[in-house]
Amino acid sequence: MRETAPTPETTPIPGPQRGSGATGPASSDREFTVAERSQAQLVLRRFMQHRAAMISLVVLICIILLAYVGGALWKYHAGDITPDNSQPPSWDHPFGTDAIGKDQFAEVLRGTRISLQVAVSVAVFATFVGTLWGAIAGYFGGRTDSIMMRISDLVLTLPLIAVAAMLAHNFGGTWYLIALVIAGLYWAYVSRVSRGVVLSLREKEYIEAAKALGASHTRIILRHLVPNALGSILVNLTVLVALAILLETALSYLGFGVQSPDTSLGLLVSDAQTALTTRPWLFYFPGLFIILIALTINFIGDGLRDAFDPQQTKVRQ
């Protein structure tokens, strides 16, 4: 009699039993896994949910591309004199021309580049100096903190526009000197923010563990404190960009900023104030770019603040 191969045993898949009142598969039948997100991914996700910040970021990128790429491709360059003097906006001159025939579109693009360079330089330099200054003061505390913060308070008490105008007048009107002067007055604001964050971080367990393992003060400040204060620092950096744009505009408007033959948005507005009634396009187009840049950067800063805030749970619709 021929033997037959044994039939392999099968294990029944657990499922709902009849009469048990279950209406669907039991929760233990399936495993749901969610990919773990890093802190950077969570911040980026929250930032992308901020509609105003995302729209502002797109607008700011378009302005930057227009200023740098469009300025290089445009048929006129800043300083070129055309026979079409005092012409209103047209297809050939989208922003019109001034009294001597300079294409205002090329001038505005050139002024936007200079103003952006000043603003970014101010933000980077002031943020770098202010962050380290505040982090050192907050970490060591005591007499070191008192001395360093009194120096910051002294800088904060200076009348900003008056001191910036005096320094810019004495040291020249090139854009990088203007940026250095403004940054030398704005770093104290960042140091206050950095110090406040570091004061709350230096008591954390991982700082105590780093000290116990023999980490140097420099390593603790640069590798543990500053990176964990990065959220507040980035928000203040965006605020500094907007403030630097406005301060550079004010200095150029008063005649203490960027000087001719170079140009900036503030200088264009200053030069056009006498022609406001006869050639208003000379005034309004650079003014519009100033407003757009300042507003977009402020909205981006709002989005970063909400993204770095761990208690921000509201999803913008």
C-alpha positions in Angstrom: 0.0 0.0 0.0 1.6 3.3 -1.1 2.3 5.9 1.5 1.1 9.4 1.0 3.1 12.5 2.0 2.0 14.1 5.1 0.0 17.3 4.6 1.8 20.3 6.0 0.1 21.9 9.0 -1.3 25.4 8.5 -1.7 27.9 11.3 -5.0 29.7 11.0 -4.8 33.5 10.8 -6.5 35.0 13.8 -9.6 36.9 12.9 -12.9 37.9 14.2 -15.1 35.1 15.5 -18.6 34.8 14.6 -21.0 35.9 17.1 -18.4 37.9 19.0 -19.8 41.2 17.7 -16.6 42.2 15.9 -17.1 44.3 12.9 -13.6 44.3 11.5 -10.1 42.8 11.9 -8.7 42.8 15.3 -6.2 45.5 16.1 -3.5 42.8 16.9 -3.8 41.4 13.3 -2.0 44.4 11.7 1.1 46.3 12.7 1.2 50.0 11.9 4.6 51.6 11.7 5.4 55.3 11.3 8.8 56.3 10.0 10.7 58.1 12.7 11.3 61.8 11.8 14.4 63.8 12.8 14.1 67.2 14.4 15.1 68.8 11.2 12.4 67.0 9.3 9.8 68.0 11.9 10.9 71.7 11.6 10.8 71.6 7.8 7.3 70.0 7.9 5.9 72.7 10.2 7.5 75.4 8.2 6.0 74.1 5.0 2.6 74.2 6.6 2.9 77.9 7.2 1.4 79.3 4.0 2.4 82.9 4.4 6.0 81.9 5.0 6.1 79.6 1.9 4.6 82.2 -0.3 7.0 84.8 1.0 9.9 82.4 0.4 8.9 81.9 -3.2 8.5 85.7 -3.7 11.9 86.4 -2.1 13.6 83.8 -4.3 12.0 85.4 -7.3 13.3 88.8 -6.3 16.8 87.4 -5.8 16.8 85.7 -9.1 15.5 88.8 -10.8 18.2 91.0 -9.2 21.1 88.7 -10.0 20.1 86.7 -13.1 17.7 89.2 -14.6 20.2 92.0 -14.1 22.9 90.1 -16.0 20.5 89.2 -18.9 18.8 92.6 -19.2 19.8 94.6 -22.3 20.6 97.7 -20.2 23.1 97.9 -17.4 23.1 100.2 -14.4 24.7 103.5 -15.5 23.9 103.1 -19.2 22.5 106.3 -20.6 19.9 106.0 -23.3 18.3 108.7 -25.6 15.0 108.1 -23.9 15.2 110.5 -21.0 12.2 111.0 -18.5 10.2 108.3 -20.2 7.3 106.6 -18.3 7.2 102.8 -18.0 7.0 101.1 -21.4 7.9 97.7 -23.0 11.4 99.0 -23.7 11.8 100.5 -20.2 9.5 98.6 -17.7 10.3 101.0 -14.9 10.8 104.1 -17.1 13.9 106.3 -17.3 15.3 109.2 -15.3 16.1 112.7 -16.4 19.4 111.7 -18.1 18.1 108.6 -19.7 19.2 105.8 -17.3 17.0 102.7 -17.4 15.3 102.6 -14.1 14.7 98.8 -14.2 18.5 98.2 -14.4 19.0 100.7 -11.6 16.5 99.1 -9.4 18.0 95.6 -10.0 21.4 97.0 -9.2 20.1 98.7 -6.0 18.4 95.5 -5.0 21.6 93.5 -5.2 23.5 96.1 -3.1 20.8 96.3 -0.5 20.6 92.5 -0.2 24.3 92.2 0.1 24.3 94.8 2.9 21.4 93.1 4.7 22.8 89.5 4.5 26.3 90.7 5.5 24.8 92.5 8.6 22.7 89.5 9.5 25.6 87.0 9.3 28.2 89.1 11.0 25.9 90.4 13.8 24.5 86.9 14.4 27.9 85.3 14.5 29.4 87.8 17.0 26.2 88.2 19.1 25.7 84.4 19.4 29.2 83.7 20.6 29.1 86.7 22.9 25.8 85.8 24.5 26.7 82.1 24.7 30.0 82.8 26.5 28.3 85.2 28.9 25.4 82.8 29.7 27.6 79.8 30.1 30.2 81.2 32.5 27.8 83.5 34.4 29.0 85.5 37.4 31.4 88.3 36.9 32.0 87.4 33.2 28.3 87.6 32.5 28.0 90.9 34.2 30.9 92.6 32.4 29.9 91.2 29.0 26.3 92.1 29.3 27.1 95.7 30.5 29.1 96.1 27.3 26.1 94.9 25.3 23.8 97.3 27.3 26.2 100.2 26.4 25.9 99.4 22.7 22.1 99.1 23.0 21.9 102.6 24.5 23.5 104.2 21.5 21.2 106.1 19.2 21.3 103.7 16.2 20.7 106.0 13.2 22.8 108.9 14.6 25.8 106.7 15.3 25.5 104.7 12.1 25.2 108.0 10.1 28.3 109.4 11.8 30.4 106.3 11.3 29.3 105.8 7.7 30.1 109.4 7.0 33.6 109.1 8.5 34.5 105.7 7.0 33.1 106.0 3.5 30.0 105.0 1.6 30.9 101.6 0.2 28.4 98.9 0.8 30.7 96.6 2.8 31.7 99.5 5.2 28.0 100.3 5.6 27.3 96.6 6.5 30.2 96.6 9.0 28.9 99.7 10.7 25.3 98.4 11.0 26.5 95.0 12.2 28.6 96.6 14.8 25.5 98.2 16.3 23.1 95.2 15.9 25.1 92.4 17.4 24.1 93.4 20.9 20.5 92.5 20.2 21.5 89.0 19.2 23.7 88.6 22.3 20.7 89.2 24.6 18.7 86.5 22.9 21.6 84.0 22.8 22.4 84.6 26.5 18.8 84.0 27.5 18.6 80.7 25.7 22.0 79.5 27.0 21.0 80.3 30.6 18.2 77.8 30.3 20.3 75.2 28.5 23.4 75.1 30.7 21.4 73.4 33.5 20.3 70.5 31.3 21.5 66.9 32.0 23.5 66.5 28.8 25.6 69.6 29.7 26.3 68.1 33.1 27.2 64.8 31.4 29.6 66.6 29.0 31.3 68.3 31.9 31.6 65.0 33.8 33.2 63.4 30.7 35.9 66.1 30.6 34.7 68.2 27.6 36.3 71.6 27.3 34.3 74.8 27.7 34.9 75.5 24.0 33.5 72.2 23.0 30.4 72.5 25.2 29.6 76.0 23.9 30.2 75.2 20.2 28.9 71.6 20.0 26.1 71.6 22.6 24.8 75.0 23.5 25.0 76.9 20.2 23.4 74.1 18.1 20.5 73.7 20.5 19.9 77.5 20.5 19.9 77.5 16.7 16.1 77.9 16.4 16.0 81.3 18.2 19.2 82.4 16.4 17.8 81.7 13.0 14.6 83.6 13.8 16.7 86.6 14.9 18.8 86.3 11.8 15.8 86.8 9.5 14.7 89.8 11.7 18.1 91.3 11.3 17.9 91.0 7.5 14.7 93.1 7.4 16.0 95.6 9.9 19.3 96.0 8.0 17.4 96.6 4.8 15.3 99.4 6.4 18.3 101.0 8.2 20.4 101.0 5.1 17.5 102.6 3.3 17.2 105.2 6.0 20.9 106.0 5.9 21.0 106.2 2.1 17.9 108.4 2.2 19.6 110.8 4.6 22.7 110.8 2.4 25.0 108.8 4.8 24.6 105.4 3.1 25.8 104.0 -0.2 27.2 106.8 -2.3 27.1 107.4 -6.1 28.3 106.1 -8.5 27.1 103.0 -6.8 23.5 102.7 -5.9 21.0 101.1 -3.5 17.3 101.1 -3.1 17.4 103.7 -0.4 19.6 106.0 -2.6 17.2 105.6 -5.5 14.3 106.6 -3.3 16.3 109.6 -2.0 17.3 110.7 -5.5 13.7 110.5 -6.7 12.0 112.5 -3.9 12.3 115.7 -5.9 10.7 114.1 -8.9 7.7 112.6 -7.0 5.1 114.7 -8.8 6.7 114.8 -12.3 8.2 111.3 -12.5 6.6 109.2 -9.8 7.9 105.9 -11.2 11.4 106.8 -10.1 10.1 106.8 -6.5 7.5 104.0 -6.3 9.4 101.1 -8.0 12.4 101.1 -5.6 10.1 101.7 -2.7 8.0 98.7 -3.8 11.0 96.5 -3.8 12.0 97.7 -0.3 8.5 96.8 1.0 8.4 93.4 -0.7 11.8 92.4 0.7 11.0 93.5 4.2 7.6 91.9 4.3 8.7 88.6 2.8 11.6 88.3 5.3 9.3 89.1 8.2 6.8 86.4 7.2 9.7 83.9 6.7 10.8 84.7 10.2 7.3 84.1 11.5 7.3 80.7 9.8 10.6 79.8 11.3 9.5 80.8 14.8 6.4 78.7 14.5 8.4 75.8 13.1 11.0 75.8 15.9 8.4 76.2 18.6 7.7 72.7 20.0 4.4 73.8 21.4 3.2 75.1 18.1 0.4 72.7 17.2 -1.9 74.8 15.1 -1.8 73.8 11.4 -2.4 76.8 9.2 -5.2 76.2 6.8 
